[in-house]
Amino acid sequence: MMDVGFAIRPTEEPMGFAYGPGVFGPEVENRRLDAIRRSLRDPDCAGPDPVYAIAMDVGREEDRPAMLARNLLFGVVTYARGRLGEEPVRSQGHVHAVSPSCGASTPEVYEIWSGRAVILMQEKDGDDPGRCFAVEAGPGQVVVVPPGWAHATISADPAQPLTFGAWCVRDFGFDYRGVRAHGGLAWFPLLEADGSLRWLHNDAYAPAPLTRKGPESYASTLDIAPGVPIYTQFVRDPDRFLFVARPQLRAAAWERFLP
């Protein structure tokens, strides 16, 4: 796995994380297959169970006061190998709920650590999903989900686990209502025999094209430095990701945002 800026590594048996010296973190929360069935194309499919493990609020003990002062936390997730029927292993999809601390839905800054990821996102979770993107990313690449967008994270390679870290607001919340009402997001990822992804429109939504792309550079819009672990960027400049907890600081960046 790439150098992520602090001593942590994913484990497979049991699925979760091992924390190194001087690193804090909770017991992982396992997301079971039954919890995400309502957003799968085939809710009755077989697959790994648990599907993924998540630990919210990890980092170096010495950095905890700076995180608390800025209402930020660092979350980590690792996915199981395999597939969910015809689909890859993935999350169910949600919108970030309005956080009481800032009165707004908040963004999230993802960094892929190992495996191959696709962040599937759409502007809205209503009948008209707006613009839809499938952003493909590998180790060391960063993807930003803007405030209010519905999104899910997909493991694009069934042969290996996907692991990533992310900066989030501390008083985070997930709103699943719109996604579940439509039986998932506006596009379903399907695995072909050769391991590639094919995309199938979810007819519960109005027609909307899907743009497949790589991550943008966020250096000019959000001051995220390329090629430097996002945890390390926080250590060097604790205010670098303050926009995650206070999205109004970057209001201009969210207008017609290109992920």
C-alpha positions in Angstrom: 0.0 0.0 0.0 1.2 3.6 -0.6 2.5 5.8 2.1 -0.6 7.5 3.5 1.1 9.7 6.1 0.6 7.7 9.3 0.9 4.1 10.6 -2.2 2.2 9.5 -2.7 -0.8 7.3 -5.8 -2.7 6.1 -6.4 -6.3 7.1 -8.5 -9.0 5.4 -9.0 -11.7 8.1 -10.7 -10.2 9.9 -11.5 -7.3 7.6 -10.5 -4.0 9.1 -7.4 -2.0 10.1 -4.3 -2.4 12.2 -3.2 0.8 13.9 0.5 1.5 14.5 2.2 3.2 17.4 0.8 6.6 18.3 -2.3 6.1 16.1 -5.8 6.3 17.4 -8.9 4.7 15.9 -12.1 2.9 16.8 -13.2 -0.7 16.3 -14.3 -1.0 12.7 -18.0 -1.1 11.8 -18.8 -3.8 9.3 -21.4 -3.1 6.6 -23.3 -6.3 6.0 -24.7 -7.3 2.6 -28.3 -7.1 3.9 -27.8 -3.4 4.6 -27.1 -2.5 1.0 -29.4 -4.8 -0.9 -32.0 -2.1 -1.6 -29.6 -0.2 -3.8 -28.4 -3.2 -5.8 -29.7 -4.1 -9.2 -30.3 -7.7 -7.9 -31.2 -7.3 -4.2 -31.2 -11.1 -3.9 -27.6 -11.6 -5.1 -24.9 -13.5 -3.3 -21.6 -11.9 -2.4 -19.0 -11.3 0.4 -20.5 -10.6 3.8 -19.5 -8.3 5.3 -19.1 -6.2 2.2 -16.7 -3.6 3.7 -15.3 -2.3 7.0 -15.2 1.3 8.0 -13.4 3.2 10.8 -14.4 6.8 11.3 -12.0 9.1 13.1 -8.4 7.8 12.9 -5.1 9.5 12.9 -2.0 10.3 14.9 -2.6 11.1 18.5 -0.6 14.4 18.2 -3.0 15.6 15.4 -6.2 14.9 17.3 -6.5 18.4 18.9 -6.1 20.1 15.4 -8.8 17.9 14.0 -11.2 18.6 16.9 -10.5 22.3 16.6 -11.5 22.3 12.9 -14.5 19.8 13.3 -12.7 17.4 10.9 -12.2 13.6 11.1 -10.3 11.2 8.9 -12.2 8.1 7.9 -10.9 4.9 6.4 -12.7 2.1 4.5 -11.6 -1.3 3.1 -13.7 -3.5 0.8 -13.8 -7.3 0.4 -12.6 -9.0 -2.7 -15.3 -10.4 -5.0 -18.5 -9.3 -6.5 -22.2 -8.8 -5.6 -23.9 -10.9 -8.3 -23.3 -9.1 -11.6 -22.1 -6.0 -9.8 -18.8 -5.1 -8.2 -18.4 -4.7 -4.5 -19.7 -1.2 -3.6 -21.4 1.0 -1.1 -25.2 1.7 -1.3 -25.1 5.4 -2.2 -26.2 8.4 -0.1 -26.2 12.1 0.1 -24.4 13.9 3.0 -27.0 15.1 5.4 -27.0 18.7 6.5 -24.5 19.0 9.4 -25.7 21.1 12.3 -22.3 22.7 12.8 -22.4 24.5 9.4 -26.0 24.2 8.4 -25.1 22.6 5.0 -24.4 19.3 3.3 -20.7 18.9 3.3 -18.1 17.7 0.7 -15.8 14.7 1.1 -12.2 14.3 0.0 -11.3 10.8 -1.0 -7.8 9.4 -1.5 -7.4 5.9 -3.0 -4.8 3.8 -1.2 -4.9 0.4 -2.9 -7.1 -1.3 -5.5 -9.1 0.4 -8.2 -12.0 2.7 -7.5 -14.9 4.3 -9.3 -16.7 7.1 -7.5 -20.2 7.2 -9.0 -21.9 10.5 -8.3 -24.9 12.6 -9.5 -26.0 16.1 -8.7 -29.4 15.2 -7.2 -31.2 12.2 -5.7 -34.6 13.1 -7.2 -36.2 11.8 -10.4 -33.9 14.0 -12.5 -30.4 13.1 -11.3 -28.7 16.0 -13.1 -25.1 15.5 -14.3 -23.7 12.0 -13.6 -20.1 11.0 -13.4 -18.1 7.8 -12.9 -14.7 9.0 -11.8 -12.1 6.3 -12.0 -9.1 6.5 -9.7 -6.1 4.4 -8.5 -3.6 4.6 -5.6 -2.5 8.1 -4.7 -5.3 9.8 -6.7 -7.8 12.1 -5.0 -11.5 12.6 -5.8 -13.8 15.2 -4.3 -17.5 14.7 -3.8 -19.2 18.2 -3.6 -21.9 19.1 -1.1 -25.4 17.7 -1.8 -24.4 15.1 -4.4 -25.5 11.5 -4.2 -22.6 9.1 -4.5 -21.3 5.6 -4.1 -17.9 4.1 -4.1 -17.2 1.1 -6.3 -14.4 -1.4 -6.2 -13.6 -1.9 -9.9 -11.3 -4.9 -9.6 -12.9 -8.0 -8.0 -9.5 -9.6 -7.6 -8.2 -7.2 -5.0 -9.6 -5.2 -2.0 -10.2 -1.5 -2.4 -8.9 0.7 0.5 -9.2 4.5 0.8 -9.1 7.3 3.3 -11.2 10.5 3.4 -11.5 13.9 5.1 -15.1 14.4 6.5 -16.9 16.7 8.8 -17.1 15.4 12.4 -20.9 15.7 12.7 -21.5 13.8 9.5 -24.8 12.1 8.6 -26.0 10.1 5.6 -29.4 10.6 3.9 -30.4 7.4 2.0 -34.0 8.3 1.3 -33.7 9.5 -2.3 -31.3 6.7 -3.4 -33.4 4.0 -1.8 -36.6 5.4 -3.3 -35.1 4.9 -6.7 -33.5 1.5 -6.0 -30.0 2.9 -6.3 -28.2 5.6 -8.2 -28.9 6.6 -11.8 -26.5 4.0 -13.2 -25.7 0.4 -12.2 -22.1 -0.9 -12.7 -22.0 -4.4 -14.1 -18.9 -6.6 -14.3 -18.1 -8.1 -17.7 -16.4 -11.5 -18.0 -13.0 -9.8 -18.5 -13.4 -7.7 -15.4 -14.3 -4.5 -17.1 -17.3 -2.4 -16.1 -20.4 -1.9 -18.2 -22.9 0.7 -17.2 -26.7 0.2 -17.2 -29.1 3.1 -16.7 -31.5 2.9 -13.8 -34.9 3.5 -15.3 -36.3 4.8 -12.1 -34.6 8.1 -13.0 -35.1 10.4 -16.0 -32.5 9.7 -18.8 -29.2 11.3 -18.0 -25.9 10.6 -19.7 -22.9 9.2 -17.7 -19.5 10.8 -18.1 -16.6 8.4 -17.4 -13.4 10.2 -16.5 -10.4 10.4 -14.3 -10.0 12.8 -11.4 -9.6 16.5 -11.9 -6.7 18.4 -10.4 -8.0 20.4 -7.4 -4.8 22.5 -7.0 -6.4 25.7 -8.2 -10.0 25.2 -7.1 -9.5 23.7 -3.6 -5.8 24.1 -2.9 -5.2 20.3 -2.8 -1.6 19.5 -3.7 -1.1 16.6 -6.2 1.2 13.7 -5.2 1.2 14.4 -1.5 -1.0 12.2 0.9 -4.0 14.2 2.0 -3.2 13.4 5.7 0.3 14.8 5.3 -1.2 17.9 3.7 -3.3 18.4 6.8 -0.3 17.9 9.1 1.7 20.6 7.2 -1.3 23.0 7.0 -4.2 22.1 9.3 -6.5 24.7 7.6 -6.0 23.0 4.2 -9.3 21.0 4.4 -11.3 23.5 6.5 -13.7 23.7 3.5 -14.8 20.2 4.3 -16.3 21.3 7.6 -17.3 24.7 6.3 -18.2 24.3 2.6 -19.3 28.0 2.3 -15.6 28.9 2.3 -15.4 27.5 -1.2 -18.9 28.4 -2.5 -17.6 29.5 -5.9 -15.9 26.1 -6.4 -19.2 24.1 -6.0 -21.0 26.0 -8.8 -21.0 23.6 -11.8 -18.3 21.6 -10.1 -16.4 19.1 -12.2 -15.3 16.1 -10.1 
